[in-house]
Amino acid sequence: MSVNSPLHASRYAESVSVETAREIIAHAIAPVLETEKPVLRRTLQRVLAEDIFSPLDIPARNNSAMDGYAFSAERLDMHASPILKMVGSSHAGRAYTGRVASNECVKIMTGAVIPDDCDTVVPLEDALVLETGIQISPNAVQKGDNIRLRGESIEAGALALPQGTVIRPAHIGLLASIGLSEALVYRRLRVAFFSTGDELRLFGEKIDDGGVYDSNRHTVYALLSRLGCDPVDMGTIRDDPRILEATCLKAAQVADVVITTGGVSVGAADYTKQVLEKLGEMAFWRIAMRPGHPTAFGTLFTTKKSTCFFALPGNPVSVMVSFYFFVRDALLRMMGALPSPPVSMRVRTVSALPKRQGRTEYQRGILFQDETGTWCVKTTGGQGSGILSSMTRANCVIILPADSGGAHAGDTVEIVPFEGLV
């Protein structure tokens, strides 16, 4: 079959595009409104429910950025290698309170308050200690060097963090620096999830012909936990439409979102689509993408409320790709988070990346620096949607647009790294 085979492309003719799927999801979801106020250390990965304004300047006073000597450069001829008399010292939390004349200096430690008569700090290594005083080398510093100014980090009354911020370690540090011991956040999003399939086995059960251990449920749990959701594990269920219907209803009653894996293809035992159509509305059930083509989205209705659902494929790589590029953003929006699309970059591929037109492909890749320090990417090898080990070797996803026929070695492609720094 040729790369641009119309036979293969027709398979995606009734599928929605990646862009359309995202638009449908975005219009269907709404953020939770309930809030709570945990202690600061328990707010990691939570979403701020209000703007936070700083009640004070940070730093509260001008202070030294390093160990050295504080003096007034404005009152000296810096080209004359001045020798200054040391009249005291200033430590963090214990400031020097005396006067500092034009021919004097104060030994100062990192973080210590700058005396009022001083405007510059020379590092210890750039000053020469003599019997007669401290000699400043010519051109060692200029006025204002090595001083952290009052309010440099944030000024009193300024917006410290906006509503919708997903709290990361740096945010916790900032909130602590302005004296907050707790923060108002949206409650955790409750997400119920379960796997379907007669072939699935639990830990400790014997793997017989055709049986596999249920990895998807544990993967989804990890994905939800890392995102800051409250996972509700509904277990592993058989390919039985009655059991599937009952589980979907129970999940919809206890959660804000329902995620299933498996049973959304067109096989004889794939009942998820028909059950979801019976219990709610299906917005779409296939996306023109690979892996993850049989991905469905819609709404479940119970007597008390409506609940969003995502029905993901059964293959483990498809589950992760569908979650990363569709479910993740939707859950963050429902958590009240500000829009935060995945960070992408364009790099040179050293591997040929074949694909067929008509679908967006998410291929597993390894981002690395070549001998010149240039960022490049290479494929992990086989791209089968059942090769979960490829996700452990990959550190990024290579995105190949639907209208492309792939990429040759040396072409520039778009990649999304898996890991964030903070």
Secondary structure, DSSP 4 states (H G I P E B T S, - for coil): --TT-HHHHHTTTTSBPHHHHHHHHHHH------EE--BGGG-TT-BBSS-EE-SS-BSSS-EESSSEEEE-GGGS-GGG--EEEEEEEEBTTB---S---TTEEEEE-TTPBPPTT--EEEEGGGEEEETTEEEEPTTS--TTTTEEPTTSSB-TTSEEE-TTPBP-HHHHHHHHHTT-SB--EEPPPEEEEEEE-TTEE-TTS---TT-EE--HHHHHHHHHHHHT-EEEEEEEE-S-HHHHHHHHHHHHHH-SEEEEES--SSSTT--HHHHHHHHEEEEES-BSEES--S-EEEEEE-SS-EEEEEEE-SSHHHHHHHIIIIIHHHHHHHTTPPP-PPP-EEEEESS-EE--TTSEEEEEEEEEE-TTS-EEEEE-S---TT-THHHHH-SEEEEE-TT--EE-TT-EEEEEES----
